[in-house]
Amino acid sequence: MGLSVQDNQMSIGDTLGLGFMTFAFFLGAGNLIFPPFAGMLAGENMLLAMLGFLITAVGLPLVGLIAVAKAQGKVMAMLPVFAATALAIAIYIIIGPAFAAPRTGLVAYEIGAKPFIDNTTATIMLGSLSLNLSQLIYTLCFFTVTMLLALFPGKLLDSVGKVLTPILLLLLVGLALSVVFLPASDVGAAVGDYKNHPLTKGILEGYNTMDTLASLMFGMLIIDLLRKKGIEQPSAQTKYLIRAAFIAAAGLAFVYVSLFFLGATAGDIAAGAKNGGEILTNYVTREFGNLGTVLLSAVVTLACLTTAVGLVSACSEFFNELMPKLSYRFLVIILSAICAVIANVGLSQLINISIPVLMTVYPVAIALVAVTFLTEYFPRPQFAHRATLSVALLFGIFDGMKVAAKSLTGEDGKGVTEAAQSFIDLVSGMSPTLSLLPLYEEGMAWLLPTLVVIVLCLMIRGGGAKAVTAA
């Protein structure tokens, strides 16, 4: 992106360009699959569920970027080195080889390839594992291309990104208009947790985008970009990063609201759908025919590819700095191979596996953003950061364990291994005590204890510690 910088000032056009680039960072194609599915399940409770989703999928990433700007990229400076390193590693693994990067290959398969494959049920046996043949071949090819692009980065990826983002935006605007004027059906009834707790269920569903975690990394990336382009003053960097954050948030909100409405009015086209990718593909095919399906598949595939290359490259660079003995190219090859292996778990299964991890880590990320804003008000800021994040992690672990136990139990409770049953029994034994916590049943037991610790840290005096004002 060419920025024209003069005396630490950017033009309106360049600021808009930075905002759209930030929007493109966040809008991985994976973000397109969660709102339609949530909208379908929320049905008549769509508005509350949508509000909850927007809080964690738009509001928190926005606030996360502003927190990074406020702290000048040093959001983990108050933590012990080992804790900051461990948190950074966890975030990079989650948004990299464990979940987000493999998900790009699966979304590309679901939306970009599956509609054109005659037989998507054929399997192949590898030892005791039964793998979907078409998915295996596609993901191997997808992550081979990802590896090659990450190994030999050039202008191709930048060119694709510059062309792709406007096309994707136009496609999404057209989709949003068609959803409003051509709804597939009436809004249906709410299902599952969306019946009784649509707001909190929407909040938790927003975790799946992983954008709050990504915002902590993207914020530092944008600050580095601004610095390289000549924006040297911290106050100017903060100003332009905040403006870019609001532009990106507005774009994300527009996309999510329209896709939520699409899911809620999907009707018969969502019958039997296991994820939002199927709902989106079915709707586009019905309303726009084969041409629409081809266009959607092409754009989503390219969006997934650019996202995958970006994630693999960023993770390889991070781990190369952490462990210089491992070369960047070696890490690209290894991480691409890991992504290809994990992708063959399947999209629905991968999402289910990721939920307990996100339930554990997200409270820590949210708490980190909160204490970053309050740093200058804490009499003992270092202690406040460490205490708050420790409590958020502890209770986040309980929330994650509960979700993991529930997923292991399954609908019929059959086929549970002895080890899994022991884990389920452990969580069940803890539940009577933990259920006394507000919001435990809704999966947000961490919220009240974390808020209590923040308030206590604001009130604590003594120790001769001076307040620290964030740069």
Solvent accessible surface area in square Angstrom, and as a share of the most:
residue,aa,sasa,rsa
1,M,71,0.32
2,G,68,0.66
3,L,22,0.11
4,S,73,0.47
5,V,44,0.25
6,Q,141,0.63
7,D,131,0.68
8,N,28,0.14
9,Q,95,0.42
10,M,17,0.08
11,S,57,0.37
12,I,143,0.73
13,G,50,0.48
14,D,22,0.11
15,T,12,0.07
16,L,81,0.40
17,G,26,0.25
18,L,0,0.00
19,G,0,0.00
20,F,93,0.39
21,M,42,0.19
22,T,0,0.00
23,F,4,0.02
24,A,38,0.30
25,F,64,0.27
26,F,6,0.02
27,L,7,0.03
28,G,8,0.07
29,A,0,0.00
30,G,4,0.04
31,N,5,0.02
32,L,1,0.01
33,I,2,0.01
34,F,6,0.03
35,P,0,0.00
36,P,0,0.00
37,F,50,0.21
38,A,1,0.00
39,G,0,0.00
40,M,49,0.22
41,L,46,0.23
42,A,0,0.00
43,G,1,0.01
44,E,122,0.55
45,N,38,0.19
46,M,20,0.09
47,L,133,0.66
48,L,89,0.44
49,A,0,0.00
50,M,18,0.08
51,L,92,0.46
52,G,0,0.00
53,F,0,0.00
54,L,38,0.19
55,I,74,0.38
56,T,2,0.01
57,A,0,0.00
58,V,14,0.08
59,G,24,0.23
60,L,28,0.14
61,P,3,0.02
62,L,28,0.14
63,V,52,0.30
64,G,0,0.00
65,L,2,0.01
66,I,30,0.15
67,A,0,0.00
68,V,0,0.00
69,A,0,0.00
70,K,47,0.20
71,A,16,0.12
72,Q,25,0.11
73,G,13,0.13
74,K,142,0.60
75,V,4,0.03
76,M,26,0.12
77,A,72,0.56
78,M,34,0.15
79,L,17,0.08
80,P,33,0.21
81,V,126,0.72
82,F,156,0.65
83,A,29,0.23
84,A,19,0.15
85,T,43,0.25
86,A,58,0.45
87,L,21,0.10
88,A,13,0.10
89,I,48,0.24
90,A,34,0.26
91,I,0,0.00
92,Y,31,0.12
93,I,69,0.35
94,I,7,0.03
95,I,10,0.05
96,G,1,0.01
97,P,13,0.08
98,A,20,0.15
99,F,17,0.07
100,A,11,0.09
101,A,0,0.00
102,P,0,0.00
103,R,17,0.06
104,T,6,0.03
105,G,0,0.00
106,L,0,0.00
107,V,0,0.00
108,A,0,0.00
109,Y,3,0.01
110,E,17,0.07
111,I,1,0.00
112,G,14,0.13
113,A,14,0.11
114,K,61,0.26
115,P,53,0.33
116,F,103,0.43
117,I,56,0.28
118,D,154,0.80
119,N,87,0.45
120,T,29,0.17
121,T,109,0.63
122,A,34,0.26
123,T,82,0.48
124,I,64,0.33
125,M,117,0.52
126,L,92,0.46
127,G,76,0.73
128,S,109,0.70
129,L,113,0.56
130,S,67,0.43
131,L,28,0.14
132,N,42,0.21
133,L,64,0.32
134,S,19,0.12
135,Q,17,0.07
136,L,25,0.13
137,I,95,0.48
138,Y,46,0.18
139,T,0,0.00
140,L,90,0.45
141,C,76,0.46
142,F,12,0.05
143,F,4,0.02
144,T,66,0.38
145,V,66,0.38
146,T,0,0.00
147,M,42,0.19
148,L,87,0.43
149,L,31,0.16
150,A,0,0.00
151,L,20,0.10
152,F,124,0.52
153,P,93,0.59
154,G,47,0.46
155,K,170,0.72
156,L,113,0.56
157,L,40,0.20
158,D,89,0.46
159,S,56,0.36
160,V,35,0.20
161,G,25,0.24
162,K,130,0.55
163,V,93,0.54
164,L,11,0.06
165,T,25,0.15
166,P,67,0.42
167,I,69,0.35
168,L,11,0.05
169,L,43,0.21
170,L,132,0.66
171,L,34,0.17
172,L,6,0.03
173,V,60,0.34
174,G,33,0.32
175,L,9,0.05
176,A,6,0.04
177,L,100,0.50
178,S,11,0.07
179,V,1,0.01
180,V,91,0.52
181,F,151,0.63
182,L,97,0.48
183,P,63,0.39
184,A,17,0.13
185,S,46,0.29
186,D,127,0.66
187,V,64,0.37
188,G,38,0.37
189,A,69,0.54
190,A,4,0.03
191,V,78,0.45
192,G,48,0.46
193,D,67,0.35
194,Y,2,0.01
195,K,126,0.53
196,N,116,0.60
197,H,74,0.33
198,P,13,0.08
199,L,65,0.32
200,T,20,0.12
201,K,56,0.24
202,G,0,0.00
203,I,21,0.11
204,L,28,0.14
205,E,26,0.12
206,G,0,0.00
207,Y,5,0.02
208,N,5,0.03
209,T,5,0.03
210,M,4,0.02
211,D,6,0.03
212,T,0,0.00
213,L,0,0.00
214,A,8,0.06
215,S,0,0.00
216,L,0,0.00
217,M,18,0.08
218,F,31,0.13
219,G,0,0.00
220,M,59,0.26
221,L,91,0.45
222,I,0,0.00
223,I,4,0.02
224,D,63,0.33
225,L,42,0.21
226,L,0,0.00
227,R,101,0.37
228,K,168,0.71
229,K,74,0.31
230,G,32,0.30
231,I,0,0.00
232,E,106,0.47
233,Q,99,0.44
234,P,73,0.46
235,S,80,0.52
236,A,7,0.06
237,Q,2,0.01
238,T,31,0.18
239,K,67,0.28
240,Y,1,0.01
241,L,0,0.00
242,I,47,0.24
243,R,114,0.42
244,A,0,0.00
245,A,1,0.01
246,F,112,0.47
247,I,41,0.21
248,A,1,0.01
249,A,10,0.08
250,A,66,0.51
251,G,19,0.19
252,L,3,0.01
253,A,29,0.22
254,F,93,0.39
255,V,1,0.01
256,Y,0,0.00
257,V,60,0.35
258,S,14,0.09
259,L,1,0.00
260,F,0,0.00
261,F,58,0.24
262,L,1,0.01
263,G,2,0.02
264,A,5,0.04
265,T,6,0.03
266,A,1,0.01
267,G,37,0.36
268,D,126,0.65
269,I,22,0.11
270,A,6,0.04
271,A,82,0.63
272,G,74,0.71
273,A,15,0.11
274,K,144,0.61
275,N,7,0.04
276,G,1,0.01
277,G,0,0.00
278,E,40,0.18
279,I,0,0.00
280,L,0,0.00
281,T,11,0.06
282,N,62,0.32
283,Y,3,0.01
284,V,5,0.03
285,T,56,0.32
286,R,130,0.47
287,E,50,0.23
288,F,92,0.38
289,G,30,0.29
290,N,122,0.62
291,L,144,0.72
292,G,9,0.09
293,T,7,0.04
294,V,75,0.43
295,L,80,0.40
296,L,4,0.02
297,S,8,0.05
298,A,49,0.38
299,V,6,0.04
300,V,0,0.00
301,T,36,0.21
302,L,73,0.36
303,A,5,0.04
304,C,0,0.00
305,L,27,0.13
306,T,29,0.17
307,T,35,0.20
308,A,0,0.00
309,V,2,0.01
310,G,37,0.36
311,L,23,0.11
312,V,3,0.01
313,S,21,0.13
314,A,43,0.33
315,C,1,0.00
316,S,0,0.00
317,E,95,0.43
318,F,35,0.15
319,F,20,0.08
320,N,40,0.21
321,E,140,0.63
322,L,69,0.34
323,M,82,0.37
324,P,103,0.65
325,K,201,0.85
326,L,59,0.29
327,S,57,0.37
328,Y,52,0.20
329,R,131,0.48
330,F,97,0.41
331,L,11,0.06
332,V,0,0.00
333,I,81,0.41
334,I,69,0.35
335,L,13,0.06
336,S,4,0.02
337,A,53,0.41
338,I,68,0.35
339,C,1,0.00
340,A,8,0.06
341,V,110,0.63
342,I,45,0.23
343,A,0,0.00
344,N,19,0.10
345,V,60,0.34
346,G,9,0.08
347,L,3,0.02
348,S,29,0.18
349,Q,97,0.43
350,L,4,0.02
351,I,25,0.13
352,N,83,0.43
353,I,92,0.46
354,S,4,0.02
355,I,51,0.26
356,P,20,0.13
357,V,52,0.30
358,L,2,0.01
359,M,7,0.03
360,T,28,0.16
361,V,18,0.10
362,Y,0,0.00
363,P,0,0.00
364,V,11,0.06
365,A,0,0.00
366,I,27,0.14
367,A,2,0.02
368,L,0,0.00
369,V,4,0.02
370,A,34,0.26
371,V,0,0.00
372,T,4,0.03
373,F,62,0.26
374,L,51,0.25
375,T,9,0.05
376,E,52,0.23
377,Y,137,0.52
378,F,0,0.00
379,P,18,0.11
380,R,92,0.33
381,P,8,0.05
382,Q,91,0.40
383,F,90,0.37
384,A,1,0.00
385,H,5,0.02
386,R,87,0.32
387,A,23,0.18
388,T,0,0.00
389,L,13,0.07
390,S,66,0.43
391,V,33,0.19
392,A,0,0.00
393,L,78,0.39
394,L,88,0.44
395,F,35,0.14
396,G,0,0.00
397,I,67,0.34
398,F,37,0.15
399,D,0,0.00
400,G,3,0.03
401,M,36,0.16
402,K,37,0.16
403,V,30,0.17
404,A,21,0.16
405,A,8,0.06
406,K,138,0.59
407,S,67,0.43
408,L,78,0.39
409,T,53,0.31
410,G,41,0.39
411,E,187,0.84
412,D,101,0.52
413,G,36,0.35
414,K,161,0.68
415,G,84,0.80
416,V,38,0.22
417,T,90,0.52
418,E,155,0.70
419,A,78,0.60
420,A,14,0.11
421,Q,75,0.33
422,S,67,0.43
423,F,58,0.24
424,I,21,0.10
425,D,81,0.42
426,L,99,0.49
427,V,10,0.06
428,S,62,0.40
429,G,58,0.56
430,M,52,0.23
431,S,29,0.19
432,P,91,0.57
433,T,96,0.56
434,L,18,0.09
435,S,47,0.31
436,L,149,0.74
437,L,42,0.21
438,P,68,0.43
439,L,62,0.31
440,Y,4,0.02
441,E,120,0.54
442,E,38,0.17
443,G,3,0.03
444,M,12,0.05
445,A,0,0.00
446,W,9,0.03
447,L,51,0.25
448,L,80,0.40
449,P,19,0.12
450,T,4,0.02
451,L,89,0.44
452,V,71,0.41
453,V,26,0.15
454,I,12,0.06
455,V,77,0.44
456,L,93,0.46
457,C,6,0.04
458,L,54,0.27
459,M,127,0.57
460,I,58,0.29
461,R,171,0.62
462,G,47,0.45
463,G,76,0.73
464,G,72,0.69
465,A,49,0.38
466,K,174,0.74
467,A,60,0.47
468,V,62,0.36
469,T,102,0.59
470,A,25,0.19
471,A,94,0.73
